[in-house]
Amino acid sequence: MMEQKHRGLRFLFSAAAEIIPEGTPSSGVSARVVELSLRECYMETPMPFGAHTPVLVKIFNLAEYFEAKATVIHVKPGMGVRLAFREVNPHFLATLQKWILAAMHTQKKPETCPP
């Protein structure tokens, strides 16, 4: 199911992910992407970071991989975070576009009422 907000179309998406705070040698926090758009994603993780935290996000979907610098824009304590992508390499942008196109085709289309 897609949702349209002021930030554009967002699609249900499921993939393993990792969130790493920028500039720290610490290991990342495991997460699961549940919603994706060209500009942002929502991830379920029990250990979210604070709002405005700059992070590196890595998303793993089948044999493909996406990576981008992002910023935490919304936190649901104990549940997850919404990240806005800041810097995306053109190669990874192509991967993201491919995933979104696939999500567009697999999402349930609105049902029409019979005349």
N, C-alpha and C positions, 0 to 999 in steps of 0.2 A: 504494500500500500504506500502511495506517495503522499507527502504532505507538503503544501506550499506555504511558505512564510515569507517574511521580508528578505530573508537571505537566499531565497530561491528554492528549487525543488530538492527534496530530500527523500531518499529511498531506504527501505529496509535492506539491511546487508548484514551478513554474519561472517566474521573472520577473526582469527586470533590476532592479537596486537601486543605491542610493548610501548610503554611511555617512559622516556628517560629525561629527567630534568637537564636542561642545557647547562654546560659548564661544570658538571659534577662527575666525578669518576665512579659514582655509585652505579650499581646495576639497575636495570629498568624494572618497572612494575608491570606485571601481566594484566592484560585487559582483553575485552571482547568488543569488537565494533558491532553495533546493532543498527546504526543509521549512518548514511553516507551522502555527501553532496560534493560538488566541485570545490566548494570553499571550506567545508567543515565536516566533522563527524561527531557522533556521540558514542562513547565507550562505556561499557559497564566495567567497573573496577571497584573493589572494596576499599582501595587506598588512593582516593583522588588527591590531587594537588590543589593548592589554593588558586583562586581566580587570579588571572594575569601572569601565571607562572609560564615562562618560556620553556618549551619541551621539544624533544625530538620524538616523533611518532613513527613507528614501524608497523605495517600491516601485512599479514601473511595470508594469502588466499590461494589455495591449491599450490601450484608450482610458481606463482607470481608473488611479487614483493613490491611494496610501496613504502616510500620514506619521505618525510617532509618536516621542516621546522614548523612548529605550531605554537599557539598560545591558548591556555585554558581560559575560556570565556564564560563558562557556567559550571557550577559544582552542585551535585546532589550528594551530600555527605553520606558515606557508606554505600552509595549506589553507583555513581559514575560521574563523568565529566564530558562537557562539550568542548571540542577543540576547533579553533579556526586556523586553517593552514596559512602560513606566512610566506614560506619559501618552498617552492616545489620545482625540482629539476625537470626539464622537458621530458626526459625519458619516463620519469615517474608520473608526470601529468598524463602522458599517453596511456599508462596503465590505469590510472584513476578514471579517465574518460571511458576506457574499455569496460571497466567494472560497472560504471554508472549506466552505460548503454545496455549492458546485459541485465542489470537490475530493472531498467525501464521495460524491457521485454518480458521479464518473468513476473513482475508485480501484477497483482490482480487488477484488471481494468474495471472501471465502474460499470455496474449493470444498468442496462437501459430498461425502462418500463415499456411493456407492450402497449400499442396504440389502443 
